[in-house]
Amino acid sequence: MTQAGIIQGNTGEWEMVIGLEVHAQIASNTKLFSSSPTDFGAEPNHHVSLVDAALPGMLPVINRVCVEQAVRTGLGLEAEIHQRSVFDRKNYFYPDLPQGYQISQYLDPIVGKGRLVIELDDGSTREIGITRLHLEQDAGKSLHDHSPTDSFIDLNRSGIALMEIVSEPDLRTPEEAGAYVKKLRAIVRYLGTCGGDMEKGEMRCDANVSVRRRGATELGTRCEIKNVNSMRYVMKAIQYEAERQVALLESGQVVDQETRLYDANLNETRTMRSKEDAHDYRYFPDPDLLPLVISDELLAQIKASLPELPDAKKQRYVRDYGLSAYDASVIVSDKEWAFYYEQLVTLCDPRLAANWLTGELFGRLNKLGLNLTQSPIHASSFAGLITLIENNIISGKIAKEVLDKMMESGKEAAVIVDEEGLKQVTDTGAIERMLDEIIAANPDKVAEYRAGKDKLFAFFVGQAMKASGGKANPQMVNDLLKTKLAE
């Protein structure tokens, strides 16, 4: 790689072209066309109605909540809402597809063109086009690891409502693809339209990857990498697939349009089946379902119920709380983090809270493998720690120790400070006496400092903090030291 998204081959440079199809499971108690529950983790084939099993004569009935959730998501993506849409039958055979077709949308989806703005590690942003969002029912699940000779079918997932969110081929690097999935996940979680748990299959990503000579405008032959279930694997799969295609083309071979699977253990993609085009599915309007019409009143009602989304929240944090763009981006990237921070700012200094939240609490939780909802420190308790720092009752160094003890014991910061005598020393006389002793004990260092060796100032500060057990007010130590060393 010579730079992001560019592959240096033996015959020149190649560019990646990436489009993503994200299948997001709609947050709903029941399935798209039946009353079967959608709970994750049930025994195989325990959440299957006669409709889900496609028994003869069973007719689908649309779930209004799923429709509203799709519209909410479309609005969150600043997309066109089609108030009239049509359900189609997408025909293909697979053992876990009981009907022999999937009820989906094709020519007339519920949501049209939209956009999603991603933020990259260097702080730059890119706008990625959304082609459409359409509603469809999920298939069941084939299980191949229960027997060496047989495959098993679990239809619990059959009929669960999905939003397929299709991007334009605007992505150019694996990192951009990862940022896109992360941002999309944040938006649907803010909206409450999808849980976004990729480990549970609530979000699955199909990545369409092709390569072309750098500077070319014509698209290459694409391959689809199917059902990738983590952001890290999405990026790794894209990188591998692009390099595989370049190697093929440079050796005089062609890239076959096909669907491939990503093997995370081997970090490689392999052929699953030849890739169909839309006409291969023989789409036609489902005769059991009338066109779906959304009234002006319902659309207005859904618009009015939208929450503040990540980009707007980030702008508010920077404007109202004086946060850096980076800190604001980190906090708003997760709905739970933003909710926790919103509680903090009502109780303590917003900027100090952001610094300690992103720099200290998140790091400790990550080390323990916990998310913020599992944190032993509630927002009010964490705000108590921030207030102690803000009021100069404890120093930053002591605060880190107190935070560790809070994580272990669940005690309030003020209780730990009182029990262990950790209050910061702010008595000017006491600090002066301590500094006089340090200066008297190090006459050679004092002479060197006064002769121009300014870096020795840090030595004296370190000695003062050591002598006070880290309790001396750092600013007072600095100010008094400067005065005394200048005498």
N, C-alpha and C positions, 0 to 999 in steps of 0.2 A: 504494500500500500504506500503510495507516495503522499496522499493526503486523504481526508475523509471522503469516502464514497468512490474514490478512484483506485482502480486495480492496475498495477503496473505489470503488464504481460510481457512476453518475449518479443512481441511485434508492435508494442505501443501501449497506450493507456486506454482503459475501458471505464465506462460509467455505469453505475447501477441505476435501475429504474424500478421503483417499488410501489406497489399498491396493496392496501390491506383490506380484508373483509373480516370484521369483528362480529362474532355472534354473541350477543349479550342476552342472558336469560332475564326475562321481565320479572320484576318483583311483584308477585301476585300469589294469592292463596290457592288458586285453582288454575287449571290448564287453559290453553287458548280456546278450545272448542268443547271442553267437557268440565264436569265438576270434580274431577279427581284432584287430590291434593298434590302440592309440588314440593313437599318437605324432602330435604336431602337426607340420605342415609337409611331409608326404609329397606326392609327385606325385599329381595328381587320380586318383581311382579306383584307387589302389594298395593300399588297406586295406579291401577289400570282399570278404566271403565270400559264398557262395551264399545264406546266410540274410539277410545285409544287403541283397542285391540282390532278395530276395523271389522267388527262382525257385520254380516249382511243386514241392510236396512237401517243402520245407525246413521243419524244425521248430525252434522256439526252445528253448534250454537255458539255464536261469538261472545267472548268475554269482554264486557264493556271496560273493565279496569285495564286490561291489556292494551286496548285501543287508546285510552287516555294516557297511559304510560308512554306509548310510542310517540304520541303528539307532544308530550312534555319533553321527551328527549330531542325531538326535532326542533322544538323551540330553543332548547338549551344549546343546540348546534347552529343557531341562527339560520335555520333552513326553511325552505318553502314547505308549507303544510298543504297537502292536497285534500281538500274537503270531500272529494269523491275519489275513492280508490277501489280496486278490484282484486279479489282473491283468485289465484290461478292454481291449476294442478301442474306440478312439476313431476314428470313421469320418469322414474328409474327404478330398477330392482335392487334391493339389498335385503338380506334376511331380517334385519331389525326395523324395516319399514313395512308395517303390516298392510297398509293400503295398496302398496305398489306405486304410490305417488305421494308427494308431499304437498300439503296446502301451503302456498307461498304467494308472493306478489312479484310481478315482472314488469309489464309495460306501464301499469298504473299503480305505483307504490304510494303508501300513505304519506311519505316524506320525500321531498325532492332535494335539490342542490342546497348545500350549506357550507360551513367552513369551521375549521378548528385551528387555533393558533397554538403552536408548540414553542417552548422555550428550551434552548440548548444550554449545555454546560458553560459555554463562553458568554452567556447572557444575551445572545442574539435570539431573534424570534423568526419563525417562518409560518406562513399561512398555508394550510393543507386543505384542498377542496374536498368536500363530501359529495359524492355522486348521488346517493340516495340512502334512505333507511326504509326497509320493508319488513312487514310482519310475516312470520312463518312459524310452523309447528316443528318441534324437534323430532328426530327419529329416536328409536330405542338404542340400546347399547349391546354390542356383541362382545362376549367374554371368551377369550381364547386361552386363558391361563388356568382353567379349572380341570382340564383333561388333556392328555397328550393326543387324543384322537377326535374329540368332539368340541364344538363351539356351543356356547350357551347364549340365550337371549334374555335380556332384562328390559321390559317395556315400561318401567317406572318413568323414564324420561320421555317416552313417546307422547307427543301432543303438548309438551311444555312450550309456552310462548317464548319465541326468540325475536329479537330485533337484529337483523343483519345490517350492519352499518358499513357501507362500502366507500372507500376513499378513492379519489382520483390518483393516478400514478404520479404523484407529486413528490414522493419521498425519495431521497437520494443516498441515504446512508443508513446502516443498521441503527445508529444512535438516534436518528430522526424517527425511525420506526418505533424504537423503544419509548421515546418521548411522546409520540402520538398515542400509543396504547396507554401509557401512564396518565396522560391528560384526559383521554376519553373515559378511562376508569374513574378518575376524580369527578368528572362532570356527572356521570350517571349515578354515582354515589351521592353527590350533593342533591341531585334531583330526586333521589329515592326510587329510581326506575329499575335499578339493577344492583345487586349486592357487590358485584365486581370481584368475587372470590374466585381466582383462576384455578386454585387447587380443587375446588368443588365443581369446576366446569361451568361456573356462572358466566365466565367470559372465555371464549376460545377464539384464536386468531388464525386465519388463513392468509398466508403471505404470498403475493404474486410477485415474482422476481424475474427480471430480464436484464441483459447487459447490451451495451452498444458502444461503438467507438466514441471516445471523448469528443464532444462537439457535434456529433451526429444528431439528427432530429427524428429519424425513423426509429420506431420501437423494435426491439428484438423479440424473439420468440420467448414467451413467458412460461414459467413453471409455477405451479401452485403448491406451496408447502402447507399441508392440511393439519388443522387442529393442534396448533402449538399453544401450550397452556401456561407460559410464563413470559414475562417481558425479557428476561435474560436469554431464554431459549429462542425467542423471536429474533433477537439480534444475532445470536450465534448461528441460527439456521440460515438467515439471510446472507451472512458473510460467507458461510461455507458454499451455499448454492451459487452465489455470484462467482466465486472463484472456480467452482466446478464448470460453470458454463464458459468462462473465459478459456479454461484449459481445453475444453472440447473444440471451441471455435478456432483456437490457435493451432490445433493439431489437424485442422481441415475437416473436422466432423461438424454435424449440425446438432442443434438443441431441439429435442422433441418436445412438443407441447404435451405436458403430462402433469398428473397430480403425484406429489411425492410426500413421504413421511419423514419427519426428523427424528433421528435416534440420538437422544441426549447422551447416552453412555459412550457412543462412538463419535459423537459430534459430526454426524454426516447425514445427508438426506439420501433416500433411496426410492426407487420407483414403486408407486402404489397401483396406479392405473393410468391409461391414456386419458388426457384431459378433454372433457366434452365441451362443445360450444353450446350456446343457448338453444339453438334449434334441435340439438340432440335430445333435449328434455321434452320436446313436444308440448310446450306450454299451451294451455287453453283455459278460459275462464271456468272456475268451478261451478257446475250447474246447481250445487246444493246451497250456494251462498249468494245472496243478492249483493250488488255494489254497496260498499260501505260509505255512508254519508255522514259527515260531521257538521253539525249546525253551527251557525255564527255564535250562538249563545254559549255552546259548550266550548268552542275555541277561545272565546273571550274569558270564560271562567278558568280554563287551564292556564292561560297567559297570566291572569291575575294571581295565580297561586304559586308562580315560580319563585324559588328562593334566590338569594344572592349567590352567584356562581363564582368560581375561583378567580377569574380575571378581574371582575369588579371588586371582589374582596381584597385582592392584592393591591389594587390601586387605592382603595380606602385605607389600608394599613400604612402604605407609604405616605399618603397625604395627611391622614389624621394622627397617626402615631409616630411618624418620623422614622419608620423602619427602612432598612436598606432593601433594595429590590430583591436581593438574594434571600434575606431572612423572610421577607413576606412570601416569596415563592415557595420556600420550604414549608412554611406553616400552612398555606392554603392548599398545598398539594394533596392533603388528606383531610377529609371532612371532620374526623374526630380531633385532629390536631387543631384545626381552626376553632372548633367548638370549645376545646380546652383553653385556647388562648383568649377567646372572647370572655371566658369567665375570669381569667387572670386580669385583664385590663380594667375590670370594674373594681379591682382590689389593690392593684399596685402599679408601679411605673411601667408603661407599655414597652419601652425600648429595653429596659433592664430585664423585663419578663421574657421578651423575645430572645435576648442573648442567652439567658440561662436555660430557656426551654430548648432551643436548638443546639446549643453548645454543650450542655451538661445533662439535662434530663433525658433527651433523646439518645445520647450516647450510652448512658447507663442502661436504659431499657433495651437498646439494641444488643448490648453485650449479654443481657440476660435472656434474649429471645422473646421479649414481651412487647406487645403493642400498648398504646397509650390507655386503652380501655382496661388493660390488666395492670396498670401502674398501681403500686401500693400507696402512692402519694396523690391525693385528690387535689384539684385546682386550688381550693381554699388553703390547704396546707402548704402547697408550693408558693402561693402568694405570700404566706406568712414568712417564708424564708427570704423571698425577694424584699419584703418590707424591712427585715432586719439588716440586709445589705444596704438598702436605700437610706436608712436612718443611721448608718455608720455604727450600728451596734456590734456587727461582726465584719471581719474583712472578707475579701473574696476567697482567700486561701482557706480560712476557717469555714466559710460557707460550703466549700466543696466537701470538707470533712463532715459537716453537719448533714449535707445531702446524702452522703453515703450511709450515715447512721439512720436517717429517715427511711431510706430504702430497706434497711435491715430490720428496723424495729417498728416502723409505722408511726413513731412518735412525732409530735409537732416540733418544729424547729426551735421555738422559744423554750420549750421544755428541755430539749437537749442542751441548749446553750446555758440555761440556768443550772441544770444538774451537773454539768461538767465545767462550769466556770469559764466559758469561752467568750465572754463579752470583750469587745475591743477596748484597748486602753486608749483613752482620749485625753487623759490628764496631762497637760502640757509640762507640768513640773516633773512628773514621773518619767516622761519620755526624755526630757532634757537631762535628768540625772543619769539615765541609762546611756545616752549618747556621750556624755562627758566621760563616763567610765570606758567606753569603747575607744574614744579618741585618745585618752590617756594610755591605754594599753597598746596602742599601735602608732607610736610616734614616727617610725620609719615610713609607714604607709601615708601618714598625714603629710610628711615632708614631700614625698613623691607626688601626692595629689596636688599640693600647693605649687609644686615645680612644673605642673602642666600635664600630669598623667591623669586626665579626667575620667578615664575608664574605671579608676579605683573607687569612684563614687558608688558603684554597684556593690563593691565589697563592703563598704560601710553600711549600706542599706541591708544587705544580707545579714551582717552581724547583728544589726538592731532587731530584725525580724526573728532571728534565731534566739536572741537574748529574751525577747518578749513572748516566745512560743507562738509567734505569728499573730499575736493579739494587738500589737501596736498599730495605730491608724497609719496606713502607708503614706498618705498625703502629708500628715503632720511630721512623720519621720523625714520625708524628703525635704520639706520646707525648713525644718529646724537644722537638719544636717548641712544644708547649703549655707545657712547663716553661720553656723559654728565653724565649718571648714574654711570659710572666707575670713575669719577673724585673724 
